[in-house]
Amino acid sequence: MPAASSSSISNRFKSLRTDNRYLLTSHARSGLASKVFYDFADAIKMPEKKLASIINLSSRTISNYKEKKKKLEPIYSEHLLKLIALYKKGEDIFGNIDEFNYWLNKPFWNSGVKPVDWISTSGGVDLISEEIDKMAQGYPV
């Protein structure tokens, strides 16, 4: 398995304990700074508008959060934290963000559905995380 670089998702977001459901929920309830959103979009090489859409915000709304230095509401914070956890896992299993992004955009389950299609809901993020766990254990996905 490749060593984590200093710019890895795990290193960039190590202060956010996404590996523990209680701590993840506590962070979410407190609300995340909008800076986390922008840092994450940069780290995963995703346009901010697309990431905003995935967590069900408009790009204008997230921009307003940034301008007003307002924290994200708990529901958006939780979704973003789950995405961070998913990308940490994906980077760990696939070796880097580019490979994980490639996998996210490939159809799976012998259908036209891509994993990325599921991550617009919290439950969908959980589902994709479970699929990655299965892959890590050697099960075909």
C-alpha positions as CSV (number, residue, x, y, z in Angstrom):
1,M,0.0,0.0,0.0
2,P,1.4,3.4,-0.9
3,A,2.6,5.7,1.9
4,A,0.4,8.7,2.6
5,S,1.8,11.9,1.3
6,S,1.6,15.2,3.2
7,S,-1.2,16.3,0.9
8,S,-3.3,13.1,1.4
9,I,-6.9,13.5,2.5
10,S,-6.0,11.8,5.8
11,N,-3.2,14.3,6.5
12,R,-5.1,17.3,5.4
13,F,-8.2,16.5,7.5
14,K,-6.6,14.6,10.4
15,S,-8.2,17.0,12.9
16,L,-11.6,15.8,11.8
17,R,-12.1,12.4,13.4
18,T,-14.3,10.8,10.8
19,D,-13.3,7.2,11.9
20,N,-15.5,7.5,15.0
21,R,-19.3,7.9,14.5
22,Y,-19.7,9.8,17.8
23,L,-17.0,12.3,17.0
24,L,-18.2,12.7,13.4
25,T,-21.7,13.5,14.7
26,S,-20.3,15.9,17.3
27,H,-18.3,17.7,14.6
28,A,-21.5,17.8,12.4
29,R,-23.7,19.1,15.2
30,S,-21.2,21.9,15.9
31,G,-21.1,22.8,12.2
32,L,-18.1,22.9,10.0
33,A,-16.4,26.1,8.8
34,S,-17.0,26.7,5.2
35,K,-13.2,26.6,4.7
36,V,-13.4,22.8,5.2
37,F,-15.7,22.6,2.2
38,Y,-13.3,24.6,-0.1
39,D,-10.3,22.7,1.2
40,F,-12.0,19.4,0.5
41,A,-13.1,20.4,-3.0
42,D,-9.5,21.3,-3.7
43,A,-8.1,18.1,-2.2
44,I,-10.4,15.8,-4.2
45,K,-10.0,17.8,-7.4
46,M,-13.7,18.5,-7.7
47,P,-15.3,21.8,-8.8
48,E,-16.8,23.6,-5.9
49,K,-20.1,23.8,-7.8
50,K,-20.3,20.1,-8.2
51,L,-19.4,19.4,-4.5
52,A,-22.0,21.9,-3.4
53,S,-24.6,20.1,-5.5
54,I,-23.6,16.7,-4.0
55,I,-24.2,18.0,-0.5
56,N,-27.5,19.6,-1.7
57,L,-26.4,23.3,-1.5
58,S,-26.3,25.8,-4.3
59,S,-22.9,27.3,-5.1
60,R,-24.3,30.7,-4.2
61,T,-25.3,29.5,-0.7
62,I,-21.9,28.0,0.0
63,S,-20.3,31.2,-1.2
64,N,-22.5,33.2,1.2
65,Y,-21.4,30.9,4.1
66,K,-17.8,31.7,3.1
67,E,-18.4,35.5,2.8
68,K,-20.2,35.7,6.2
69,K,-17.8,33.2,7.8
70,K,-20.8,31.2,8.9
71,K,-20.6,27.5,9.8
72,L,-22.4,25.0,7.7
73,E,-25.6,23.6,9.2
74,P,-25.4,20.2,10.9
75,I,-27.0,18.3,8.0
76,Y,-24.5,19.7,5.4
77,S,-21.7,19.3,7.9
78,E,-22.5,15.6,8.4
79,H,-22.8,14.9,4.7
80,L,-19.4,16.7,4.1
81,L,-17.8,14.7,6.9
82,K,-19.1,11.4,5.6
83,L,-17.7,12.4,2.2
84,I,-14.3,13.2,3.7
85,A,-14.3,9.8,5.5
86,L,-15.3,8.1,2.2
87,Y,-12.4,9.8,0.3
88,K,-10.0,9.0,3.1
89,K,-11.0,5.3,2.7
90,G,-10.9,5.6,-1.1
91,E,-7.5,7.1,-1.2
92,D,-6.2,4.4,1.2
93,I,-7.7,1.5,-0.8
94,F,-7.0,2.9,-4.3
95,G,-3.7,4.5,-3.6
96,N,-4.6,8.1,-4.6
97,I,-7.5,10.4,-5.3
98,D,-7.2,10.1,-9.1
99,E,-7.7,6.3,-9.0
100,F,-10.5,6.7,-6.6
101,N,-12.2,9.3,-8.7
102,Y,-11.8,7.0,-11.7
103,W,-13.5,4.2,-9.8
104,L,-16.3,6.4,-8.6
105,N,-17.2,7.3,-12.2
106,K,-17.2,3.7,-13.5
107,P,-20.5,1.9,-13.7
108,F,-20.8,-1.0,-11.2
109,W,-23.2,-3.8,-10.3
110,N,-23.5,-4.7,-14.0
111,S,-25.6,-1.5,-14.6
112,G,-25.3,2.0,-15.8
113,V,-25.2,3.3,-12.3
114,K,-21.9,4.8,-11.1
115,P,-20.8,5.0,-7.4
116,V,-20.7,8.8,-7.7
117,D,-24.4,8.7,-8.4
118,W,-25.1,7.5,-4.9
119,I,-23.1,10.1,-2.9
120,S,-25.7,12.8,-2.9
121,T,-27.3,11.3,0.2
122,S,-25.8,10.3,3.5
123,G,-27.1,6.8,3.1
124,G,-25.6,6.6,-0.4
125,V,-22.2,7.6,1.0
126,D,-22.6,4.7,3.6
127,L,-23.5,2.3,0.8
128,I,-20.4,3.2,-1.3
129,S,-18.2,3.0,1.8
130,E,-19.5,-0.6,2.4
131,E,-18.8,-1.5,-1.2
132,I,-15.2,-0.3,-0.7
133,D,-14.9,-2.3,2.4
134,K,-16.0,-5.4,0.4
135,M,-13.4,-4.7,-2.2
136,A,-10.7,-4.4,0.4
137,Q,-11.7,-7.8,1.7
138,G,-11.5,-9.3,-1.8
139,Y,-15.1,-9.4,-2.8
140,P,-16.0,-8.4,-6.4
141,V,-17.9,-5.2,-6.8
